[in-house]
Amino acid sequence: MGFAYRDGAFCVDGVPLESIAQQFGTPCYVYSRAGIEHNFREFSNALAGRDALIAYSVKANSNLAVLALLSGLGAGFDIVSAGELARVQAAGGDPRKVLFSGVGKTASEIRLALQSGVRCLNIESAAEMERVDVVARELGCRAPVAFRVNPDVDAQTHPYISTGLKQNKFGIAYAEAEALHREAALKRNLELVGIGFHIGSQLVDPAPLAAATSRITRLADRLAGSGIAFAHIDVGGGIGIRYHDESPPPIAEFVSAVLREFVGRRETLIIDPGRAIAGDAGILLTRVEYVKPGETRNFLVVDAAMNDLLRPGLYDAWHEVLPVREADAGAAEGTYDVVGPVCESADFLALGRRLDARSGDLLAVMGAGAYGMVMSSNYNSRPRAAEVLVGGGIAHLVRRRESTDELYALETIPK
């Protein structure tokens, strides 16, 4: 199952992508149900026998069908906005398995989270601690909270997705953590239920994750010595996938590195994967509009653009691009930049790729199941793409393509 060629046709879970393009058009995001289930079970199998919660990071891919699928597998959810909370609830997720993260929660979001009965609010500053305390007092409740502590461990990843260093905006400083915990313990409307960290995204080595876990568990032990004990320790997510030449070890190796730091511990282990579950289970399907030779570079102008997949333009991210119809042996390949129709020089999906492609051909941009559709926009007044989930040999439309009328449906012209 997953993505593979069958008799020359690129398929997802046995369904030809050509038929999906014919039925739903392009550009179109296509997800493999089997791929998502397999990746989730890699985590659940590695954690078997341990009191643990796999809290899927909703920001990676927030389609309701994906969330409902994961909820059915027993997942919890890590969210960063009231909108993501609403999505989890609409998909049938249990708020008691929801952790609300993020550095800028508004008072209304905190209030909604507490009224919804989320498992925990992850606090990222002293100012946020005060705000949560005030809102909880107004509601007459005790807010379940956990500080996100910045362990100052280098995740060895792209600077834009590193989150655990001193200079990052996330979490509270390690040096301030003990004092803030003692202050929080004195607040009658706060209940310290956990402690956690997140060092970054697209991790390809378990060592930084293990080092951060060790640092936080030692902090938890010191706090326990002063009477502050936790029900859970959250080790974040960020486990990477292979886009190009990365060689991340199996998920089980990341989990084992964490579990070695949990020997003899009683706290529930929480892990928040996103990309590692959805990333390689999705592709962006696009069609070549024009083949455009140039003096110094040749271009394949496709119908997908940076508004559909921002990662290459934002991070200079590398995504493999494969023809949906397998090239014949000895085909005359050329070197092309795969670009979209948006009026920006940063509008590219891939640079310098060897492809045998013609106008009308379909291409699959791989590894687009995470941070793809969720980062899309209507820039250049382009309707957002459709989303399709394939499972059991059937392609389900799980988000229809936006219409042109919907681009300005919320706008008015003053009289």
C-alpha positions as CSV (number, residue, x, y, z in Angstrom):
1,M,0.0,0.0,0.0
2,G,1.0,3.7,0.0
3,F,2.5,5.3,-3.1
4,A,3.9,3.0,-5.7
5,Y,4.0,2.4,-9.5
6,R,1.7,-0.3,-10.8
7,D,2.1,-1.2,-14.5
8,G,3.6,2.2,-15.1
9,A,0.9,4.1,-13.3
10,F,1.6,5.9,-10.0
11,C,-1.0,4.8,-7.5
12,V,-2.0,5.6,-3.9
13,D,-3.2,2.5,-2.0
14,G,-3.8,0.9,-5.3
15,V,-5.8,3.7,-6.8
16,P,-4.2,5.4,-9.9
17,L,-3.5,9.1,-9.4
18,E,-4.6,9.6,-13.0
19,S,-8.1,8.6,-12.1
20,I,-8.1,10.9,-9.1
21,A,-7.0,13.8,-11.3
22,Q,-9.7,13.0,-13.8
23,Q,-12.4,12.9,-11.0
24,F,-11.3,15.8,-8.8
25,G,-9.1,17.9,-10.9
26,T,-5.7,19.5,-10.1
27,P,-4.0,20.8,-8.1
28,C,-5.2,18.3,-5.5
29,Y,-3.8,17.0,-2.2
30,V,-4.1,13.2,-1.9
31,Y,-3.6,11.3,1.3
32,S,-3.2,7.6,2.0
33,R,-5.3,6.3,4.9
34,A,-3.1,3.2,5.1
35,G,0.0,5.4,5.3
36,I,-1.4,7.5,8.2
37,E,-2.6,4.4,10.1
38,H,0.8,2.7,9.6
39,N,2.7,5.7,10.9
40,F,0.5,6.1,13.9
41,R,0.9,2.4,14.8
42,E,4.7,2.8,14.6
43,F,4.3,5.0,17.6
44,S,1.7,3.0,19.4
45,N,3.7,-0.2,18.9
46,A,6.9,1.4,20.2
47,L,5.0,2.6,23.3
48,A,3.2,-0.6,24.0
49,G,3.1,-1.4,27.7
50,R,3.9,2.2,28.7
51,D,1.4,4.6,30.1
52,A,1.5,7.1,27.2
53,L,-0.6,9.4,25.0
54,I,0.2,10.1,21.3
55,A,-1.1,13.7,20.9
56,Y,-1.1,14.3,17.1
57,S,0.0,17.8,16.2
58,V,-3.0,19.3,14.5
59,K,-1.0,22.1,12.8
60,A,0.7,19.5,10.5
61,N,-2.6,18.5,8.7
62,S,-5.9,19.6,10.2
63,N,-8.4,18.1,7.7
64,L,-11.4,16.7,9.6
65,A,-11.1,13.3,7.9
66,V,-7.5,13.0,9.0
67,L,-8.4,14.0,12.6
68,A,-11.4,11.6,12.7
69,L,-9.2,8.8,11.4
70,L,-6.6,9.4,14.2
71,S,-9.2,9.9,16.9
72,G,-10.6,6.5,16.0
73,L,-7.1,5.1,16.5
74,G,-7.0,6.5,20.0
75,A,-4.9,9.6,19.4
76,G,-5.0,12.7,21.5
77,F,-4.3,16.1,19.9
78,D,-1.8,19.0,20.4
79,I,-3.4,22.2,19.3
80,V,-2.3,25.9,19.1
81,S,-5.6,27.8,18.5
82,A,-9.3,27.8,19.2
83,G,-9.8,27.0,15.5
84,E,-7.9,23.8,15.9
85,L,-9.9,22.9,19.1
86,A,-13.1,23.4,17.1
87,R,-11.7,21.1,14.3
88,V,-10.8,18.4,16.8
89,Q,-14.3,18.5,18.4
90,A,-16.0,18.6,14.9
91,A,-14.0,15.4,14.0
92,G,-15.1,13.6,17.2
93,G,-11.9,14.1,19.2
94,D,-12.0,14.0,23.0
95,P,-11.1,17.3,24.6
96,R,-9.8,15.4,27.6
97,K,-7.0,14.2,25.3
98,V,-6.2,17.7,24.0
99,L,-3.1,19.8,25.0
100,F,-3.4,23.5,24.1
101,S,0.1,24.8,23.2
102,G,1.2,28.1,21.6
103,V,2.8,31.3,22.8
104,G,0.0,33.7,22.3
105,K,-3.3,32.3,23.6
106,T,-6.0,35.0,24.0
107,A,-8.2,35.2,27.1
108,S,-11.1,34.0,25.0
109,E,-9.1,31.0,23.8
110,I,-8.1,30.1,27.4
111,R,-11.7,30.4,28.5
112,L,-13.0,28.2,25.7
113,A,-10.3,25.6,26.4
114,L,-11.2,25.4,30.1
115,Q,-14.9,25.3,29.4
116,S,-14.3,22.5,26.9
117,G,-12.4,20.4,29.4
118,V,-9.0,20.1,27.7
119,R,-6.5,17.9,29.4
120,C,-3.9,20.7,29.8
121,L,-2.9,24.2,28.9
122,N,0.8,24.4,28.0
123,I,2.1,27.7,29.5
124,E,4.9,29.4,27.7
125,S,5.5,32.6,29.8
126,A,5.0,34.1,33.2
127,A,2.5,36.6,31.7
128,E,0.5,33.7,30.3
129,M,0.5,32.0,33.7
130,E,-1.0,35.2,35.2
131,R,-3.7,35.3,32.4
132,V,-4.7,31.7,32.9
133,D,-4.9,32.2,36.6
134,V,-7.2,35.2,36.1
135,V,-9.5,33.4,33.6
136,A,-9.7,30.3,35.8
137,R,-10.7,32.5,38.8
138,E,-13.4,34.1,36.8
139,L,-14.8,30.7,35.8
140,G,-14.5,29.4,39.3
141,C,-12.2,26.5,38.4
142,R,-8.7,25.2,38.6
143,A,-6.9,25.2,35.3
144,P,-4.8,22.2,34.5
145,V,-1.5,23.5,33.3
146,A,2.0,22.5,32.3
147,F,5.0,24.8,31.7
148,R,6.8,24.3,28.4
149,V,10.4,24.5,29.4
150,N,13.1,25.6,26.9
151,P,15.9,23.0,27.5
152,D,18.4,25.0,25.3
153,V,19.2,21.8,23.3
154,D,20.2,22.2,19.6
155,A,17.8,20.2,17.5
156,Q,20.2,20.4,14.6
157,T,17.5,21.4,12.2
158,H,16.5,24.4,10.0
159,P,16.7,27.6,12.0
160,Y,13.0,28.4,11.1
161,I,11.8,25.2,12.7
162,S,14.2,25.0,15.7
163,T,12.2,25.8,18.9
164,G,14.4,24.7,21.8
165,L,17.3,27.2,21.9
166,K,17.7,30.3,24.1
167,Q,17.0,32.6,21.2
168,N,13.7,31.0,20.3
169,K,10.3,32.5,21.2
170,F,9.0,29.3,22.6
171,G,8.8,28.1,26.2
172,I,10.2,29.5,29.5
173,A,13.9,29.7,30.2
174,Y,15.4,26.6,31.9
175,A,17.0,28.8,34.5
176,E,13.7,30.3,35.4
177,A,11.7,27.1,35.5
178,E,12.0,26.2,39.1
179,A,11.0,29.6,40.4
180,L,8.0,29.8,38.1
181,H,6.8,26.4,39.1
182,R,7.0,27.3,42.8
183,E,5.1,30.5,42.0
184,A,2.4,28.6,40.1
185,A,2.1,26.1,42.9
186,L,0.9,28.8,45.2
187,K,-1.9,29.9,42.8
188,R,-5.2,28.5,43.9
189,N,-6.7,28.5,40.4
190,L,-3.8,26.6,38.8
191,E,-3.1,22.9,38.9
192,L,0.3,21.8,37.8
193,V,-0.4,18.5,36.0
194,G,2.7,18.3,33.8
195,I,5.9,19.6,32.4
196,G,7.1,19.5,28.8
197,F,9.4,20.7,26.0
198,H,9.6,20.8,22.2
199,I,13.0,21.3,20.7
200,G,12.2,21.6,17.0
201,S,10.8,20.0,13.8
202,Q,12.3,17.6,11.2
203,L,14.6,15.9,13.7
204,V,16.7,13.1,12.1
205,D,18.8,12.1,15.1
206,P,17.3,10.8,18.4
207,A,20.2,12.2,20.4
208,P,19.0,15.8,20.9
209,L,15.5,14.5,21.9
210,A,17.1,12.1,24.4
211,A,19.3,14.9,25.8
212,A,16.3,17.3,26.2
213,T,14.3,14.5,27.9
214,S,17.1,13.9,30.3
215,R,17.4,17.6,31.1
216,I,13.6,17.9,31.8
217,T,13.3,14.7,33.8
218,R,16.2,15.9,36.1
219,L,14.3,19.2,36.5
220,A,11.1,17.2,37.3
221,D,13.0,15.3,40.0
222,R,14.3,18.5,41.6
223,L,10.7,19.9,41.6
224,A,9.4,16.7,43.1
225,G,11.9,17.1,45.9
226,S,10.2,20.4,46.8
227,G,6.7,18.9,46.7
228,I,5.7,19.6,43.1
229,A,4.9,16.3,41.3
230,F,3.6,15.9,37.8
231,A,1.1,13.5,36.2
232,H,2.7,13.7,32.8
233,I,5.9,14.7,31.0
234,D,5.5,15.9,27.4
235,V,8.5,15.3,25.2
236,G,7.1,17.2,22.2
237,G,7.3,15.9,18.6
238,G,9.3,17.0,15.6
239,I,10.4,13.6,14.4
240,G,11.5,13.9,10.8
241,I,10.8,12.1,7.5
242,R,12.8,11.5,4.4
243,Y,12.4,14.3,1.8
244,H,15.7,14.0,0.0
245,D,18.9,12.6,1.4
246,E,17.9,12.6,5.1
247,S,18.2,9.2,6.8
248,P,16.0,9.4,9.9
249,P,16.0,6.2,11.9
250,P,12.8,4.3,12.5
251,I,10.3,5.9,14.8
252,A,10.9,3.1,17.3
253,E,14.5,4.4,17.8
254,F,13.3,7.9,18.7
255,V,10.8,6.4,21.1
256,S,13.4,4.1,22.6
257,A,15.8,7.0,23.2
258,V,13.0,8.7,25.2
259,L,12.0,5.6,27.0
260,R,15.6,5.0,28.3
261,E,15.2,8.3,30.1
262,F,11.9,7.2,31.6
263,V,13.0,4.0,33.2
264,G,11.4,3.8,36.7
265,R,9.3,6.9,36.2
266,R,5.6,6.9,36.9
267,E,4.5,9.9,34.9
268,T,2.4,9.5,31.7
269,L,4.6,10.0,28.7
270,I,3.1,12.3,26.1
271,I,4.6,12.6,22.6
272,D,3.3,15.1,19.9
273,P,4.1,13.8,16.4
274,G,2.7,15.6,13.4
275,R,4.9,15.3,10.3
276,A,6.0,11.8,11.2
277,I,2.4,10.7,11.0
278,A,1.1,12.7,8.0
279,G,4.1,13.9,6.1
280,D,4.9,10.9,3.8
281,A,1.3,9.9,3.7
282,G,0.3,12.7,1.3
283,I,1.3,14.2,-2.1
284,L,0.4,17.2,-4.1
285,L,-1.0,16.2,-7.5
286,T,-0.4,18.8,-10.2
287,R,-0.5,19.1,-14.0
288,V,2.0,20.6,-16.4
289,E,0.6,23.6,-18.2
290,Y,3.6,24.6,-20.2
291,V,7.1,23.4,-21.0
292,K,9.2,26.6,-21.2
293,P,12.8,26.5,-22.4
294,G,15.0,29.3,-21.2
295,E,18.5,30.6,-21.9
296,T,19.9,29.5,-18.6
297,R,17.2,27.4,-17.1
298,N,14.2,25.3,-18.4
299,F,10.8,25.4,-16.7
300,L,7.8,23.2,-16.2
301,V,5.0,25.6,-15.4
302,V,2.4,23.6,-13.4
303,D,-1.0,24.4,-12.1
304,A,0.1,24.2,-8.4
305,A,1.9,27.1,-6.9
306,M,3.5,28.5,-3.7
307,N,0.0,29.4,-2.5
308,D,-0.7,25.6,-2.5
309,L,2.7,24.4,-1.2
310,L,4.7,27.1,0.6
311,R,7.5,25.0,2.1
312,P,9.9,25.3,-0.9
313,G,9.6,29.1,-1.1
314,L,9.6,29.5,2.7
315,Y,12.2,27.1,3.8
316,D,13.9,26.3,0.5
317,A,12.5,22.8,1.3
318,W,13.2,19.9,-1.0
319,H,10.3,17.7,-2.2
320,E,10.8,14.8,-4.6
321,V,8.8,15.2,-7.8
322,L,7.7,12.0,-9.7
323,P,5.8,11.6,-13.0
324,V,2.4,10.0,-12.5
325,R,3.0,8.0,-15.7
326,E,6.4,6.2,-15.3
327,A,8.9,7.3,-17.9
328,D,9.9,4.8,-20.5
329,A,13.4,3.4,-20.4
330,G,15.8,5.7,-22.3
331,A,13.3,8.6,-22.2
332,A,14.8,12.0,-23.1
333,E,14.9,13.7,-19.8
334,G,15.6,17.4,-19.3
335,T,16.6,19.4,-16.3
336,Y,13.7,21.7,-15.2
337,D,12.6,24.0,-12.5
338,V,9.1,23.1,-11.5
339,V,7.3,26.4,-11.0
340,G,3.8,27.7,-10.6
341,P,1.8,30.6,-12.1
342,V,2.0,32.9,-9.0
343,C,3.7,36.3,-9.7
344,E,6.7,35.8,-7.4
345,S,10.2,34.6,-8.1
346,A,9.9,32.4,-5.0
347,D,7.0,30.5,-6.6
348,F,8.7,27.1,-7.2
349,L,8.0,23.6,-6.1
350,A,11.3,22.1,-7.1
351,L,14.5,23.3,-8.8
352,G,16.9,21.5,-11.2
353,R,15.0,18.2,-11.5
354,R,15.6,15.6,-14.2
355,L,12.2,14.8,-15.7
356,D,10.7,13.7,-19.0
357,A,7.5,15.8,-19.1
358,R,5.2,17.4,-21.6
359,S,2.2,19.8,-21.4
360,G,-0.7,17.9,-19.8
361,D,1.4,15.4,-17.9
362,L,0.7,14.8,-14.2
363,L,3.3,15.1,-11.5
364,A,3.3,14.0,-7.9
365,V,5.1,16.3,-5.3
366,M,6.0,13.8,-2.6
367,G,6.0,14.2,1.2
368,A,3.3,16.9,1.1
369,G,1.0,15.4,3.7
370,A,2.2,17.7,6.5
371,Y,2.5,21.5,6.3
372,G,1.0,21.5,2.9
373,M,-2.7,22.3,2.7
374,V,-2.6,23.9,6.2
375,M,-0.2,26.6,5.0
376,S,-2.0,27.3,1.7
377,S,-3.5,30.6,0.9
378,N,-5.6,32.5,-1.7
379,Y,-2.6,34.6,-2.9
380,N,-3.2,35.9,-6.4
381,S,-6.9,35.1,-5.8
382,R,-6.3,31.4,-6.4
383,P,-8.9,29.0,-5.0
384,R,-7.5,26.5,-2.6
385,A,-7.0,22.9,-3.8
386,A,-9.2,19.9,-3.2
387,E,-8.2,17.2,-0.7
388,V,-8.7,13.5,-1.2
389,L,-8.3,10.6,1.2
390,V,-7.8,7.2,-0.3
391,G,-8.7,4.1,1.7
392,G,-10.0,0.6,0.9
393,G,-9.6,1.2,-2.9
394,I,-11.9,4.3,-2.8
395,A,-11.0,7.9,-3.2
396,H,-13.0,10.1,-0.9
397,L,-13.3,13.9,-1.5
398,V,-12.6,15.3,2.0
399,R,-12.4,18.9,1.0
400,R,-13.9,20.2,-2.2
401,R,-12.0,22.8,-4.3
402,E,-12.9,26.4,-3.5
403,S,-14.9,28.3,-6.1
404,T,-14.1,31.7,-7.4
405,D,-17.1,33.2,-5.7
406,E,-15.9,31.9,-2.4
407,L,-12.7,34.0,-2.8
408,Y,-14.7,37.2,-2.0
409,A,-17.7,35.8,-0.2
410,L,-16.8,37.6,3.0
411,E,-16.1,40.9,1.4
412,T,-18.4,43.9,0.9
413,I,-18.2,47.2,-1.0
414,P,-19.2,50.3,1.0
415,K,-22.1,52.2,-0.5
